[in-house]
Amino acid sequence: MSFNLLTHDHRRGKKHQYSAKDIQVLELESIEMVRKRPGMYVGSTDEPGWHHLFQEVIDNSIDEAVAGYCSEVKIILSSDQRTITIEDNGRGIPIEIHPETQKSTLETIFTVLHSGGKFDNKVYKTSEGQTEFCEFQEGILVNSEITDTPEVENGIAVVFTPDHKIFREFTHFKTENIQNRLQELAHLNPKLTLLFFPNPEAEPTVYHFETGLAENYFCLNFAFQYNQEYHKNIIKSFCNNISTAGGGTHAEGFEDEDVLESLTAIVAVQMTEPEFTGRPKDRLANKEVQEIVKNITLDLSRKKRMISPTKKWNWQTGRKPS
């Protein structure tokens, strides 16, 4: 797979600074191991795995939005639908030399497994008025350049093409898959604007919802509706804006027998230290979450008996998992 990266940073004062030393490097596995067994990391080397890579790339921008530093993300699909560009107006990525790897911090983040620092609540320090361009192929840096661009706004742009050596049968992004994910993210992040360009020349589709499902970081959020026409339950779950297709403790806590018949629901959890199981880490495992969600669900089941079975409900609580 290949990356083209462009990150630009301005200093925005001393508050919430973030620098190279705040990037943790836990090199437990190698790039070669990932390429040898890609299914262990992205789930598969067919359509689901291909689109999982898109989610991995856009997650950095979503993290910036959750932290309050990013308000807009552009997603641009190439004409042949093999390459996707993710561009945001967040803080960018530090570009100074990392003290452990002795490489650019930007290069470290994109070539060293498990390197990152945003979830440690560390300060954020940027590089004043500079833009770094990096090009990677198969996890290896092949080109890099730093230029002074004081007039350019903050942010990062990632141009990403999955590797045809790994994805030999499925070789393109599906517009529908991208749009479905962007709609989910827009609902989960009501202050964020997502602009999707199905090709570089097209007008964008805008995803922005003033009142979304999730508004507070440490909270549990629900939206559900009973449907008289269907008896099969449809429950979609999320943790920190990431779809948990395998379910988990938050979904299990919601699946009370009193509320499951003919139910369509969304369950979203926002928490600081989620634990995941399954491949590719799509099932929430924090045990304490199940009891919290279950208690709220029981309360909801009592309330629902007083309303029409097709009336929509929204519920939010700021209770933190203990």
Protein Blocks (a to p, Z undefined) as FASTA:
>chain_A
ZZddddddddebjehpacfklpccddfbcfklmmmmmmlmnopacfklmmmmmmmmmmmm
mmmmmnopafbdcddddfkopaccdddfbebjafbdcfklopafklmmmmpghiafklno
pacdddehiacddddeehiafbdcddddfkbccdddddddddfklmmmbgcdcfklmmmm
mmmmmmmmmmbccdddfbfkbccdddddfbafblbfbdcdddddddfkbcbdcddddeeh
iacfkgpjklmmmmcfklmgopacddddddfbdcdedjehiacfbfklmmmmmmmmmmmm
mmmmmpcfkbccddddfbdcZZ
